Amino acid sequence: MKRKLYVAVIIILLIFGTLEIVSSESLEWRDFSIGNQDAKEDVRGMIKIENNSALKEFANEHGLDGNGTIEEPYRLVNYTIDGLGQEYGLYLSTTDLHFVVEHSEIYNTSQAGIGLFQVSNFTLKNTSIRSNETGLWVDDSSKNRILGNYFSGLQEVGIKIRGSSPNNVFSNNSFEGCGISLRGDEETVRSQNISGNTISGDPIYYFKNGHMEKVTGEVGQIIIANVNGSGSSEIDIESTVIEDGSLGITIADSYNISLRNVKIENQTQKGIYISNSEKVKIEDSKIRKNGAEGIYLLYSDQISIKNNELSLNQGGIYSYSSNNCNFTGNKIRDNRERGIELTTPNIQMDSDGDPPPNSNNTISRNLIEGSVGYAIYITGNSFENKIFLNSIVSNRREKNFQLSSVDSQAYEEIANDSLSNHWNSQEGLGNYWGNWSGVDENRDGIIDDPYPIEGSESQDSHPLSSTIGPPGNIRVRPRNGAVRLNWSEPRYSIFEPVEKIKLYKGTEKDNCSLHAGLNSTTDGFLDENVTNGKEYYYHLSASNEMNESVLTDPVKAVPDGTPPTLVDYLPRGGNVSLNTTIEVEFSEKMDKESVDISIEGITGNITGDGKFYRFEPSGNLSYGTTYHVNVTGKDRAGNPLENGTASWSFSTPNTATISGRIIGEDGDPIVGVYINPDRGTKNTTGPDGRFEIQVPPGSRTIHISKPGYVEEEINIEVEPGQTKKTGEMDLQKEEMGGEGSTWFWPLIVIASGMFVLGVIAAVTFMWGWRKREKADEKEIYEGEDYEDVSQEEFESWWEDERD
């Protein structure tokens, strides 16, 4: 009997095992059991339904109400699903039958309580989802309704929306410690119906398609999609607190959104997520203690992140293929990975086969401190980014605070050798690196040795010696019983403003002590605690609570009580040119602004520097005039010129000017005409027939002559300094012959004399030549070669040879 019972039990178990194997081909139940306890069904393990047939089978197996139509959907009611750590509690894919889950509880899964993949017409109502990584994952699914549910105890997000998932409804859901993560294509982020949801009682705002209201106060979450904000005229989100959610603010496909004084803390994911957006401003906000990056940028442009605190996040700022952004004045501290990261995807999208770039971003005046990884990390197709005037201190804590001078706090991977990033400003200012020190030979606040950037051959060529630069352009002016110092503002202050200018003083260059602490806006100091003739040295530095700059090079000053003197001057005496320049030389360098050179009744310009100055009159001086010059001024110590004023006189020539033009009978100018005043110095006319001569004042006779022309003379009365114009004067040509041809007969006489002289010269030449010829004959004959030849024979032979 017992044996028959055992056989029956085994047969029953085999039958049920076979049924389970058959049904699992389209409906997978992993280690679950269903029971009826107080009308509430318990499921242990994952319910996995992968198509409409499997959904029908599941409904039939468990006697669910409905038939999958809109009027009578399948209903899973009062179920408790313990996922037992498996991926999902309820996994649905590729279904469009109407299916409702309500008044249920799902927990203890590794990925999501419910996963919807290519699903539509699903409704989740009044259900609690807890203790999972994600509450509800919606991917490539549409026209689903999520109504009145409770999400809590989730590690990542309450509801995750991805892919192409348009036109879903999320209404009146409550979240604790989590929220909604909305990403996907343009239609997905713009077409959801999200309303009435809260995080810990604070509202979740969803603005889309141009509509947005200003947000202030305590908020659960803000999602902005396809909105053109107010821009610079107003702030869209201000004085807002967002705590204990999944993702504080999402901005997608939007433009001109402004955030100010926003506090975002304790999000399980990112503090702020910005994608495919332009001209977003985030200012004066605190983004802290979040599970992922403080601010995440994706394919965005012209994002301004300024004067924010980003601390204790996974990373400070993450920029993914975003361009023309400005990260300025932020405190980025104690993040678990990197301070700022610029990167691009590992895909090829542009015409050159490169991924979309991450370029032309500016990273300046940030404090990046205490990151576990690199302070700044640049990879991928990232180029033409500018990194300067940042304070980079104590990063790479992965090295257990044993950071040495050879451990760079920045990393750069060059994707394109022809492109690079710039670790200095256009003014030649780099960054302050806490683990870099060295020689600053000229004490300008820049260390002489460059700072290496790991991962490439890049370097910061002008690393700063401090977070504050010293005052610049120091000018010292010794005075009588005092020393005046002036300077320009410090060349740089990375983050905190300069609070004080410190003045150091001593009588030895290398032994100066603090003499005065001055307000940061002060640009000068008068030291009256000095003795004339004694050397003093001065240094300056700039400081605030965080740091003090390097001391400037010392400047020397010797207070001076000796007045300057005039050691040389020009012109002097008489006959000074009318276009003269007054020149003076002092005994020492003068205060340029104090020097004055004046001549009564004469205007002009004073130029010069140091010891040498000159006065250039605006026009020519007058003839026959005595001028008196007065010179005043102070040396650079403020001592006035000895006796107050230096004076002297000079005079110009006592002459007048006569000018005119000589023309011929045809009206053309005659060049080379002699202009002879009082038979004195001859002047000639120029190519245009004009002349200008200087003459003593009084009655003058001007003789005008040129060979071939009739000589003329004119009488002119001129006064000292006067310019007398004769106008145009005709000069007549002399006639050939007649009484007027006085020049003709001398010419004939000269020509006749020359002819006579020529005749005499010719006769003399012929006679001399003949005589020489006879002598030549005699010399030849008397030579030893002809001693046996008679004279008559030789002469006869010679005549024949000549012929």
C-alpha positions, 0 to 999 in steps of 0.5 A, spaced: 500 500 500 505 504 501 509 503 495 503 504 491 502 511 494 510 513 493 509 511 486 502 516 485 506 521 488 512 521 484 507 520 478 504 527 480 510 530 481 513 528 474 506 531 471 507 538 474 514 538 472 512 537 465 507 542 465 512 547 468 517 546 462 512 547 457 509 553 460 516 556 461 517 557 453 514 563 453 513 565 460 519 565 464 517 564 472 524 564 476 523 560 483 516 563 484 510 561 488 503 563 488 499 563 494 492 566 496 493 569 503 488 574 505 486 575 497 493 577 496 497 573 491 505 572 493 510 571 488 517 570 489 522 571 483 521 575 476 515 574 472 517 575 465 513 576 459 516 577 452 510 578 448 502 578 447 501 570 447 505 570 453 501 575 457 495 571 455 498 565 457 500 568 464 493 571 465 489 565 463 494 561 468 492 565 474 485 567 472 486 574 471 480 579 470 479 582 463 481 580 456 486 585 454 482 590 451 481 597 452 474 596 455 477 590 459 484 590 460 488 584 464 488 586 471 494 584 476 491 586 483 494 585 490 500 582 488 506 582 492 513 580 488 519 579 491 524 579 486 529 575 490 535 579 487 534 578 480 534 583 474 526 585 475 520 583 479 515 584 472 519 584 466 514 586 460 517 586 452 513 587 446 506 587 448 501 592 446 495 588 450 492 593 455 494 590 462 493 593 469 497 592 475 494 595 481 494 595 489 501 591 489 508 591 491 514 590 488 521 589 491 528 586 492 530 586 484 537 588 482 535 592 476 528 595 476 522 593 479 518 593 473 521 594 466 517 596 460 521 594 453 517 596 447 511 596 451 504 600 450 497 600 453 500 598 460 498 601 466 501 601 473 496 604 479 497 605 486 503 600 487 509 600 491 516 599 488 521 599 493 528 596 495 531 596 488 536 600 483 530 603 479 523 603 480 520 603 473 524 602 467 521 605 461 525 604 454 522 604 447 515 604 450 509 609 449 502 610 451 503 607 458 500 610 464 503 610 471 498 613 476 498 614 484 504 610 485 509 610 491 517 609 489 522 609 495 528 606 497 531 606 490 539 606 489 538 610 482 531 613 480 524 612 481 522 612 474 527 612 468 525 614 461 529 612 455 530 611 448 524 613 443 518 613 449 513 618 447 506 620 450 506 616 456 503 619 463 506 620 469 501 623 474 500 623 482 506 619 484 510 620 490 517 619 491 522 618 497 529 619 496 528 618 488 525 621 482 524 621 474 530 621 469 528 623 463 532 622 457 531 619 449 530 622 443 527 629 442 519 627 441 521 623 448 523 629 452 518 633 449 511 629 449 510 626 456 505 628 461 508 629 467 503 632 473 502 632 480 508 628 482 512 629 488 518 628 492 518 628 499 512 632 498 515 637 494 513 638 487 516 635 481 515 641 475 515 639 468 516 645 463 515 643 455 515 646 448 516 653 450 512 654 457 515 655 463 514 659 470 519 662 474 521 657 480 523 658 487 522 655 494 523 648 496 522 643 490 522 636 488 525 636 481 525 640 475 525 638 468 525 643 462 524 640 455 524 645 449 523 651 452 526 658 450 527 661 457 527 669 459 535 669 458 539 675 461 533 679 463 530 675 468 532 668 472 528 662 471 530 658 477 532 662 483 533 661 491 531 654 490 532 648 494 532 641 491 534 635 496 533 628 496 531 626 489 534 622 483 536 628 479 535 635 481 534 639 474 534 636 467 534 641 461 534 638 454 533 641 447 532 648 451 535 655 450 536 661 455 535 658 461 538 662 467 539 659 474 541 662 480 542 661 488 540 654 487 541 648 492 541 641 490 544 636 494 543 628 496 541 626 489 542 619 487 544 621 480 547 628 477 545 634 480 544 638 474 543 634 467 544 639 460 543 636 453 542 639 447 541 646 449 544 653 449 546 659 453 544 656 460 547 660 466 548 657 472 551 662 478 552 662 485 549 655 487 551 649 491 551 643 488 553 638 493 553 630 495 550 627 489 551 620 487 554 622 480 557 629 477 555 635 480 553 638 473 553 634 466 553 637 459 552 633 453 552 636 446 551 643 449 553 650 447 555 656 450 553 654 457 556 658 463 557 655 470 560 661 474 561 662 482 558 655 484 560 650 489 561 643 487 563 638 492 562 631 495 560 629 488 562 623 484 565 628 479 565 636 479 563 638 472 563 633 466 563 636 459 561 631 453 562 634 446 560 641 448 563 647 446 564 654 447 562 653 455 565 658 460 567 655 467 569 660 472 570 662 479 567 655 481 570 652 488 570 644 486 572 640 492 573 633 495 569 630 489 570 622 488 573 622 481 575 628 477 574 635 478 573 637 471 573 632 465 572 634 458 571 628 453 568 626 447 564 619 445 568 613 441 564 614 435 565 618 428 560 623 426 563 629 422 566 629 415 573 627 418 571 621 421 572 624 428 567 624 434 563 631 435 568 636 438 569 638 445 572 645 444 573 652 445 571 652 452 574 656 458 576 654 465 579 659 469 579 662 476 576 656 479 579 652 485 580 645 484 582 641 490 582 635 494 579 630 488 581 623 488 583 623 481 585 628 476 583 636 477 582 636 470 582 631 465 581 632 457 581 626 452 578 624 446 577 630 440 578 635 445 582 641 443 582 649 443 580 649 450 583 654 455 585 653 462 588 658 466 588 662 473 586 656 476 588 654 483 589 646 483 591 644 490 592 637 493 588 633 488 589 625 486 588 623 493 588 616 490 596 617 492 594 617 499 596 625 499 603 623 497 603 627 491 610 629 489 612 634 484 613 629 479 605 627 479 601 632 475 594 634 477 592 634 470 591 629 464 591 631 457 590 626 451 591 629 444 587 626 439 589 630 433 597 632 433 595 639 429 590 641 435 592 643 442 589 646 448 592 652 452 594 652 459 596 659 459 592 666 458 593 670 452 597 675 457 602 669 459 598 667 465 598 660 467 595 656 473 597 655 480 599 648 482 600 646 489 605 641 488 610 646 484 615 651 486 621 653 483 625 660 482 621 666 480 627 670 478 624 677 476 619 676 482 613 677 477 609 671 480 611 666 475 615 660 476 620 660 471 620 652 470 614 649 466 609 645 469 608 638 466 601 635 464 601 628 464 599 624 458 602 628 453 607 633 451 603 639 454 605 643 459 603 650 463 609 654 461 607 660 466 605 656 472 604 661 478 607 662 484 601 663 488 594 664 488 595 672 488 600 676 484 604 681 486 602 689 485 605 691 478 609 697 475 612 700 481 614 707 481 618 711 486 619 718 487 624 721 492 622 728 495 624 733 499 623 729 506 619 724 503 618 718 498 612 717 494 610 710 491 605 708 486 603 701 483 598 698 479 593 693 481 596 685 482 597 682 476 592 676 478 588 674 483 585 667 482 579 666 486 578 670 493 579 678 491 585 681 494 584 684 501 591 688 503 597 691 499 603 690 504 609 695 504 615 692 506 621 697 508 628 697 510 635 701 509 638 694 506 635 691 500 635 684 503 633 686 510 626 689 509 620 689 514 613 690 514 612 697 514 604 698 512 598 694 511 594 698 506 587 697 503 586 693 497 584 699 492 590 703 494 595 704 489 600 709 492 603 711 499 607 717 501 613 715 506 615 721 510 619 718 515 625 718 512 632 722 512 634 726 506 640 723 502 639 716 505 638 710 501 631 706 502 628 700 499 621 698 498 618 691 497 610 690 496 606 684 496 598 682 495 594 678 500 588 675 502 586 670 507 588 664 503 595 666 501 600 672 500 603 673 493 611 673 492 614 680 494 616 684 488 623 686 487 626 692 491 626 699 489 631 704 491 629 711 493 634 717 496 630 723 499 632 729 495 632 736 498 637 739 493 634 744 488 635 743 480 639 748 476 639 750 469 646 747 466 645 749 458 640 753 454 640 755 446 639 759 443 643 765 446 645 772 443 643 775 436 642 773 429 638 767 431 634 764 426 626 765 425 625 758 426 629 756 432 627 751 437 628 753 445 632 747 448 634 747 455 638 742 460 637 741 467 642 738 472 637 732 474 631 729 472 625 733 472 618 732 473 615 732 466 609 735 468 612 741 472 617 743 466 614 750 463 618 754 458 615 760 456 616 766 451 612 772 452 607 773 446 609 766 443 605 759 443 608 753 442 609 745 444 614 743 450 617 736 449 622 732 453 623 728 459 629 727 464 634 732 464 632 735 456 626 739 454 625 743 448 620 748 446 618 749 439 614 755 437 608 755 433 610 759 427 617 763 425 619 769 430 619 776 428 625 780 425 629 785 429 626 782 435 629 781 442 625 775 446 626 773 453 625 766 455 623 764 462 624 756 465 620 753 471 620 746 474 621 741 479 625 735 480 622 728 481 623 730 488 619 736 488 624 741 489 623 747 485 628 750 480 634 754 483 631 761 484 624 759 482 625 761 475 631 761 470 631 767 464 635 769 458 634 773 452 636 772 444 634 777 438 633 775 431 636 779 425 634 786 423 633 784 416 627 785 411 625 780 405 624 782 398 621 777 393 618 777 386 618 773 379 622 775 373 618 773 366 620 774 359 616 778 353 612 771 352 610 771 359 615 765 361 619 765 367 626 766 366 631 762 370 638 764 372 637 772 373 641 775 377 638 779 383 643 783 386 641 788 392 646 794 392 651 791 388 652 786 393 651 778 394 648 776 387 642 771 388 639 768 382 632 766 380 629 759 380 626 754 375 619 758 376 623 765 375 622 766 383 627 769 388 627 771 395 632 775 398 634 778 405 636 785 405 637 790 411 631 795 412 631 802 409 631 804 401 634 799 397 636 798 390 635 792 386 639 790 380 636 785 375 641 782 370 642 776 365 647 776 359 642 777 353 637 781 356 637 789 358 639 790 365 634 793 370 634 796 377 628 798 382 628 802 388 624 799 394 623 802 401 623 796 406 622 796 414 625 791 419 622 784 418 617 786 413 616 782 407 616 786 400 613 783 394 615 786 387 610 782 383 612 779 376 617 783 372 618 783 365 626 782 362 627 785 355 632 781 350 637 785 347 637 787 340 642 784 335 646 791 333 643 798 334 644 802 340 641 797 344 646 792 342 652 794 347 654 786 347 655 785 340 661 789 339 665 786 344 664 779 342 666 781 335 673 784 338 674 778 342 672 773 336 677 777 331 683 777 337 682 770 337 682 769 330 689 773 329 692 769 335 690 762 331 693 765 325 700 766 329 700 760 332 699 756 326 705 760 323 709 758 329 707 751 329 709 750 321 716 754 322 718 750 328 716 743 325 720 745 319 726 746 323 725 740 327 725 736 320 732 739 318 735 737 325 732 730 324 735 729 317 742 731 320 742 727 326 740 721 321 746 723 317 751 723 322 749 716 325 755 711 324 750 707 319 751 713 314 758 715 315 761 713 308 755 717 304 756 724 302 751 729 304 748 730 297 747 723 296 743 722 303 739 728 302 737 725 295 735 719 298 731 722 304 727 726 299 725 719 296 723 716 302 719 722 304 715 722 298 
